[in-house]
Amino acid sequence: MPETRSPLPTNPREGSSLTGTDATAASADQPLPSLSPGAFAISLAVVLTMFLALNPFWEPMDVAEADQNIGWSYAPIPLLVGFFLVWEKKWRWAALFVETMRLTFVKFAITWLAANLYWGAAGLPEPLAKPTGLSAHAPANTTSVFAERGAPAPSAVDGQRTGELQGVVIDDNGQPVAGALVYVSHGLEGLSFAPPAEPMAIACGGTGFTPDLAVVHAFQPVVLRGGDMLHSAQVVSASGRVLFTYALVPGVDKRLMFGRALGLVSLDCTVHEGEAGASLAVLEHPFATSTDLQGRFTLGDVPAADLVLSCWSVGQGSGHEVVTCVAGETTAVALSTTGEAR
């Protein structure tokens, strides 16, 4: 009886499986998997959000900090790509590399284009604190000096439209707080005031910074002086953001100025952690003072307006009060610290 044989399959996928070199060749012929449009869009949105949150290109910045924050916005890209490749069951090392490069390029192109379009229209932002070559004996305040510093020309304030703020700062127990800083924190944004010509000198010695509490006007020259050893000056905002760090070399003054108001910031030495730091109130106006032994304060020639008056004391915390400064009158204000030290 003749032997019956099954016909060979006409489709190479039917009746057999590829092994060895045939399987490798077949795998090589398959297209490299890529992220789905949705996964790519989510990953791009995450890194763009990080970039804008860490490094807003429309705000004044410090170059070193900007570089660091830009780097952090790229760091999660391979993690996001790897996660979505596994989630979509498309994992391959080659796909991880290619998709990481693709997402990196798209993110760079978007941020580079957006930043340069904005800077082209609005101009480059001023650094938070920029080195300056101003001498310790700056000339008298004149419009030309303001222009050299980049400071806006002072506003014309009618002396008949000013008042006085007078009051006391107390703690949670109702006791007066001596040596507390009192300053106008909001309400004068539409006005410009002449920065002092005399530099603010801040020294860092073996015990810490002196003075430990100072008011610095935006565009006022600041001189940082080190002691007999290497120190550093790191300024951190109230939100915890590192604004800049400068090395303080013995015998060499570091001259700089702040390009805008920052409110209350801390100044510390990162080389010697045990040294006492300092607190700076970086303002765009001269309306700041310290309380006396009875916790009292007076601010004169304040433009009449609705203002926010703030106070801060080492170890006591801060307080805020909305006040209306009335032209030609003395307005009484009571400020209380919260007991939460910054």
C-alpha positions, 0 to 999 in steps of 0.5 A: 500500500503506497505511503501517504505523506502530508503536504508541506505547509505553504505558510512558513509560520504553519507547522514549524518554528524557527530556531538557531540562526533562523530565529536570530535572523527573523528577530533582526528583521522585526522593526524596533519597538517604540513607545506608543504616542500616549506613553511618549506624550506623558513622558514628555509632559513629565520632563517639561513640567520638571524643567519649568518647575526647577528652572523657570527661564523667565525668572532671574537665575544663577548660572550654576544652579540653572545648569544643575536643574536642567540636568535634573530635568533630563535624569528621569527620561531613561526611567520613564522610557524603560517603564513604558516599554515594560508596561507596553511589553516592548522591552528591548535594550536597543529600544530603550536607547533609541527612545531615550535619545528621541525623547531627549532630542524632542525635550531639548528642541522644545525648551530651547525654542521656547526659551530663546523665543521668550528671551528674544522678546523679553530680553535675558533675565538678570541673575539673582546675584551678579558679581560687580566691579564697583569700588567700595567708595561708590559715587553719589546716587545719580541716574548714571550710576543707576544705569550702570548698575541696571537699576530702574530710575527712582520713582517720584514720590510726593512727600505729601502722600506719605505716612508713618507706621508705628507699633510693636512686635510681640511673641505668642505669649504677648511678650515684646520681641527685641531686635526683630526685623520689620519690613514692608513685604508687599504693596510697593511693587509699582515704585522704584527707590534709590539703592544705597551707594554705600556697600553692605559689608558682610564678613565670615570669620571663625564664628560665622557671619557678621552681621547676623541680620541685615537689610540689603537693597536690590542693586546695592553693592554687597561685599563678602569678606572671608576670614583667615581660611576658606569659607563659602557664602550660600544664599537659600530662599525661604522656600529652600531653593539654593540661589547661589554659592560663592567661595570666600578666599582669605584676603579677597573680597567678593563683590556682588549685587542682587538684581531684584527683591528676594524677601528673607533669605539665609546666608550660610557657610557650606565649608564649616557647618558649625558656623552661625549663619545670617539672615538677609532681607533683600528688598527694593525699598528702604522701609525696614527697621529693627525693634528696640528692647521694648519691641517697638518700631517706627517706619517713616515717609512710607508711601500711602497705600495698602501694604503688608507689613512683616516681621521676623526674629531668630528663634521666634518666627515670622508674622504678617499684617495688612495695614493701610498707610494714610497720608499725613497720619501715624498708623498703629500696627501690632505684629505677632510672631508665629513661633515657627522659626524659619 
